[in-house]
Structures are given as structure tokens and as C-alpha cells.
Amino acid sequence: MNILAISGSLREASTNTALLRALADAAPEGMEITLCEKIGQLPIFSPDLEDPLRPPIVAEFAAQIAAAEGLIIACPEYVHALPGGFKNAIDWLVSGSEIIAKPIFLAQATSRGKDVLADLQRVLGTVSERFYPAPMLCVPLLSKTPEDIAKHVQDPQIRAEIDLFLDAVCRAVMAQEVD
């Protein structure tokens, strides 16, 4: 099972990206989680550049989405909303078919950020028929370095939460295949 992980943060030491890397490391046998690292390279969305004029990096990003059996998104809150780079990436997918039936799950690296969760639910619920607001993984990692996070997620209680989340993702994606 191929799952694409997308971080809404472009920060080098992002806690959201570190959480997604920890999920990739914890993926059970049969599940591969790949981190998408293209959203910072995408040009600003313009409807004038959609098919057939889609820039190559946008086509690569859309192909990555299309090839995945599911998505896990971890996104920080900036100014009580979605970060611009992440929203730009979603905008590039709106007129295509890559994301419409894609199962999407949320992970969060903080216990704060209720506004971004509401934005994610509204936006992702609009672009995908299979957005799952639950289960959602929430691992408070604020102010931790990526190295600290790699150690922190090995705590047995947190690891159990991660395992439950990944199991739920796996079951939901497999159920979609049966539909």
C-alpha cells in the first residue's frame, strides 16, 4: 500500500514534517509512506496554466497524488489559517481528478491549531469524496527538534497511538478498494 505524506510546512526543522517521517518509519509491513517534497517548488496557482499548459513540477506533483492509494497530511496553522504554500498545492489539484476519490487522513504535531483543522476539513472535504476527519493522529511536538521527535515517538504510549492510526488508515484504504 502506497501512502503519500504531505507536510503543510516548508520549514526545514518542521515538527509536522518530522511527524510524517516518524510515521514513515513506523509503517507496518505492506505499507510504504513516502514524503512529498514538491509543494515548495510549485509556482503560484493560475487557472491560465492548467492543462494543457500545466508546468512540469505541477504535473509531477499531481502524478504523485494519483499514484498514491491514500494521503496523510500534517499541516501547521499560520495566522489562524492554512499556510499559503499548502493551499497553493491544493489549488493546483482542484480542476484535476487526482485527489477526488483519494482517501485523506490528518496528523497533527500540536494540540493547538483548531482554526487550521476547520480549514482542512472544509477544503479537503470539498476536493475529496473520501476525506476522513477521524481518525486523526495528534502528537504534541511543539518546540521539539526533529531529532527529539524521532526519540519521542518511540515512547510506548505514543507508538501505540501511531500504530492504531496507521492501522485505521490501512483499513480505510483497503475498504475503498473493495467499493
DRENDO-1510 file (C-alpha; in Angstrom, 1 decimal, always signed):
<recs>
REC; n; res; u; v; w
REC; 1; MET; +0.0; +0.0; +0.0 .
REC; 2; ASN; +1.4; +3.3; -1.1 .
REC; 3; ILE; +0.6; +6.3; +1.1 .
REC; 4; LEU; +1.8; +9.8; +0.3 .
REC; 5; ALA; +2.6; +12.1; +3.3 .
REC; 6; ILE; +2.3; +15.8; +2.7 .
REC; 7; SER; +3.5; +18.4; +5.2 .
REC; 8; GLY; +1.9; +21.8; +5.0 .
REC; 9; SER; +5.2; +23.3; +6.4 .
REC; 10; LEU; +8.1; +24.2; +4.2 .
REC; 11; ARG; +10.3; +24.8; +7.3 .
REC; 12; GLU; +13.5; +22.7; +7.4 .
REC; 13; ALA; +13.0; +21.8; +11.1 .
REC; 14; SER; +9.2; +21.4; +10.8 .
REC; 15; THR; +7.6; +19.3; +13.5 .
REC; 16; ASN; +4.8; +18.3; +11.0 .
REC; 17; THR; +7.4; +17.0; +8.6 .
REC; 18; ALA; +9.3; +15.2; +11.4 .
REC; 19; LEU; +6.0; +13.6; +12.5 .
REC; 20; LEU; +5.3; +12.4; +8.9 .
REC; 21; ARG; +8.9; +11.0; +8.8 .
REC; 22; ALA; +8.2; +9.2; +12.1 .
REC; 23; LEU; +5.0; +7.7; +10.6 .
REC; 24; ALA; +7.0; +6.5; +7.6 .
REC; 25; ASP; +9.5; +4.8; +9.9 .
REC; 26; ALA; +6.6; +3.2; +11.9 .
REC; 27; ALA; +4.7; +2.0; +8.8 .
REC; 28; PRO; +3.6; -1.6; +9.1 .
REC; 29; GLU; +4.7; -4.3; +6.7 .
REC; 30; GLY; +2.9; -3.8; +3.4 .
REC; 31; MET; +2.5; +0.0; +3.8 .
REC; 32; GLU; +5.0; +2.4; +2.4 .
REC; 33; ILE; +4.7; +6.1; +3.4 .
REC; 34; THR; +6.6; +8.5; +1.1 .
REC; 35; LEU; +7.1; +12.1; +2.0 .
REC; 36; CYS; +6.1; +14.5; -0.8 .
REC; 37; GLU; +8.7; +17.3; -1.0 .
REC; 38; LYS; +7.3; +19.2; -4.0 .
REC; 39; ILE; +4.9; +21.8; -2.6 .
REC; 40; GLY; +7.6; +24.4; -2.0 .
REC; 41; GLN; +8.6; +24.1; -5.7 .
REC; 42; LEU; +5.2; +24.7; -7.1 .
REC; 43; PRO; +4.5; +28.0; -8.9 .
REC; 44; ILE; +1.7; +30.2; -7.7 .
REC; 45; PHE; -1.6; +28.7; -9.0 .
REC; 46; SER; -3.1; +30.3; -12.1 .
REC; 47; PRO; -6.0; +28.8; -14.0 .
REC; 48; ASP; -4.3; +30.0; -17.1 .
REC; 49; LEU; -1.6; +27.4; -16.5 .
REC; 50; GLU; -3.9; +24.4; -16.1 .
REC; 51; ASP; -4.0; +21.6; -18.7 .
REC; 52; PRO; -2.5; +21.5; -21.3 .
REC; 53; LEU; -0.1; +24.2; -20.1 .
REC; 54; ARG; +0.5; +22.6; -16.6 .
REC; 55; PRO; +4.1; +23.3; -15.5 .
REC; 56; PRO; +6.2; +20.1; -15.3 .
REC; 57; ILE; +6.6; +20.3; -11.5 .
REC; 58; VAL; +2.8; +20.6; -11.1 .
REC; 59; ALA; +2.3; +17.5; -13.4 .
REC; 60; GLU; +4.9; +15.6; -11.2 .
REC; 61; PHE; +3.0; +16.6; -8.0 .
REC; 62; ALA; -0.3; +15.6; -9.5 .
REC; 63; ALA; +1.2; +12.2; -10.7 .
REC; 64; GLN; +2.5; +11.6; -7.1 .
REC; 65; ILE; -1.0; +12.2; -5.8 .
REC; 66; ALA; -2.6; +10.0; -8.4 .
REC; 67; ALA; -0.2; +7.1; -7.8 .
REC; 68; ALA; -0.8; +7.1; -4.0 .
REC; 69; GLU; -3.6; +4.9; -2.6 .
REC; 70; GLY; -4.1; +7.4; +0.3 .
REC; 71; LEU; -2.8; +10.7; +1.7 .
REC; 72; ILE; -1.7; +11.7; +5.2 .
REC; 73; ILE; -1.5; +15.4; +5.7 .
REC; 74; ALA; +0.2; +17.2; +8.6 .
REC; 75; CYS; -0.3; +21.0; +8.4 .
REC; 76; PRO; +0.6; +23.8; +10.8 .
REC; 77; GLU; -1.6; +26.8; +11.4 .
REC; 78; TYR; -0.3; +30.2; +10.2 .
REC; 79; VAL; -2.3; +33.3; +11.2 .
REC; 80; HIS; -5.3; +31.1; +12.1 .
REC; 81; ALA; -5.4; +29.5; +8.6 .
REC; 82; LEU; -3.8; +27.2; +6.2 .
REC; 83; PRO; -0.2; +28.1; +5.1 .
REC; 84; GLY; -0.1; +29.7; +1.7 .
REC; 85; GLY; +2.2; +27.1; +0.1 .
REC; 86; PHE; -0.1; +24.2; +1.2 .
REC; 87; LYS; -3.2; +26.0; +0.0 .
REC; 88; ASN; -1.5; +26.7; -3.3 .
REC; 89; ALA; -0.7; +23.0; -3.7 .
REC; 90; ILE; -4.4; +22.1; -3.2 .
REC; 91; ASP; -5.4; +24.8; -5.6 .
REC; 92; TRP; -3.4; +23.1; -8.3 .
REC; 93; LEU; -5.4; +19.9; -7.8 .
REC; 94; VAL; -8.9; +21.3; -7.8 .
REC; 95; SER; -9.6; +21.0; -11.6 .
REC; 96; GLY; -8.0; +17.6; -11.9 .
REC; 97; SER; -9.2; +14.2; -10.9 .
REC; 98; GLU; -6.1; +13.1; -8.9 .
REC; 99; ILE; -7.5; +13.9; -5.5 .
REC; 100; ILE; -11.2; +13.5; -5.9 .
REC; 101; ALA; -11.6; +9.9; -4.7 .
REC; 102; LYS; -8.3; +9.8; -2.7 .
REC; 103; PRO; -8.6; +8.8; +1.0 .
REC; 104; ILE; -7.2; +11.7; +3.0 .
REC; 105; PHE; -6.2; +11.5; +6.7 .
REC; 106; LEU; -4.9; +14.1; +9.1 .
REC; 107; ALA; -2.0; +14.0; +11.6 .
REC; 108; GLN; -1.1; +17.0; +13.8 .
REC; 109; ALA; +2.1; +17.9; +15.6 .
REC; 110; THR; +0.4; +20.1; +18.1 .
REC; 111; SER; -2.7; +20.1; +20.3 .
REC; 112; ARG; -3.3; +23.7; +19.2 .
REC; 113; GLY; -4.5; +24.8; +15.8 .
REC; 114; LYS; -8.3; +24.4; +15.8 .
REC; 115; ASP; -8.6; +27.0; +13.0 .
REC; 116; VAL; -6.4; +25.1; +10.6 .
REC; 117; LEU; -8.3; +21.9; +11.4 .
REC; 118; ALA; -11.5; +23.6; +10.5 .
REC; 119; ASP; -9.9; +24.9; +7.3 .
REC; 120; LEU; -8.5; +21.5; +6.4 .
REC; 121; GLN; -11.9; +19.9; +7.0 .
REC; 122; ARG; -13.6; +22.5; +4.8 .
REC; 123; VAL; -11.0; +22.4; +2.0 .
REC; 124; LEU; -10.2; +18.7; +1.9 .
REC; 125; GLY; -13.9; +17.8; +2.3 .
REC; 126; THR; -14.5; +19.9; -0.8 .
REC; 127; VAL; -11.8; +18.4; -3.0 .
REC; 128; SER; -12.1; +14.7; -2.0 .
REC; 129; GLU; -15.0; +12.4; -1.7 .
REC; 130; ARG; -13.0; +10.4; +0.8 .
REC; 131; PHE; -11.7; +12.9; +3.4 .
REC; 132; TYR; -11.6; +11.3; +6.8 .
REC; 133; PRO; -11.6; +13.8; +9.7 .
REC; 134; ALA; -11.3; +10.9; +12.0 .
REC; 135; PRO; -9.2; +9.1; +12.9 .
REC; 136; MET; -6.8; +11.9; +13.4 .
REC; 137; LEU; -3.4; +11.5; +15.0 .
REC; 138; CYS; -2.4; +14.3; +17.4 .
REC; 139; VAL; +1.1; +14.1; +18.9 .
REC; 140; PRO; +2.1; +17.3; +20.7 .
REC; 141; LEU; +5.6; +18.1; +19.4 .
REC; 142; LEU; +5.8; +21.8; +19.7 .
REC; 143; SER; +9.3; +23.1; +20.3 .
REC; 144; LYS; +11.0; +19.7; +19.7 .
REC; 145; THR; +13.7; +19.3; +17.2 .
REC; 146; PRO; +13.4; +16.6; +14.5 .
REC; 147; GLU; +15.9; +14.5; +16.5 .
REC; 148; ASP; +13.9; +14.9; +19.7 .
REC; 149; ILE; +10.8; +13.9; +17.8 .
REC; 150; ALA; +12.4; +10.7; +16.4 .
REC; 151; LYS; +13.1; +9.7; +20.1 .
REC; 152; HIS; +9.8; +11.0; +21.5 .
REC; 153; VAL; +7.6; +8.9; +19.1 .
REC; 154; GLN; +9.3; +5.7; +20.4 .
REC; 155; ASP; +7.5; +6.2; +23.8 .
REC; 156; PRO; +5.3; +3.1; +24.1 .
REC; 157; GLN; +2.1; +5.1; +24.6 .
REC; 158; ILE; +2.8; +7.4; +21.6 .
REC; 159; ARG; +3.9; +4.5; +19.5 .
REC; 160; ALA; +0.6; +2.7; +20.3 .
REC; 161; GLU; -1.3; +5.7; +19.1 .
REC; 162; ILE; +0.7; +5.8; +15.9 .
REC; 163; ASP; +0.1; +2.1; +15.3 .
REC; 164; LEU; -3.6; +2.5; +15.9 .
REC; 165; PHE; -3.7; +5.4; +13.5 .
REC; 166; LEU; -1.8; +3.6; +10.7 .
REC; 167; ASP; -4.0; +0.5; +11.2 .
REC; 168; ALA; -7.1; +2.7; +10.7 .
REC; 169; VAL; -5.6; +4.3; +7.6 .
REC; 170; CYS; -4.8; +0.8; +6.2 .
REC; 171; ARG; -8.3; -0.5; +6.9 .
REC; 172; ALA; -9.9; +2.6; +5.3 .
REC; 173; VAL; -7.8; +2.4; +2.2 .
REC; 174; MET; -8.4; -1.3; +1.9 .
REC; 175; ALA; -12.2; -0.8; +2.3 .
REC; 176; GLN; -12.1; +1.7; -0.5 .
REC; 177; GLU; -10.5; -0.9; -2.8 .
REC; 178; VAL; -13.5; -3.2; -2.1 .
REC; 179; ASP; -16.0; -0.5; -3.0 .
</recs>
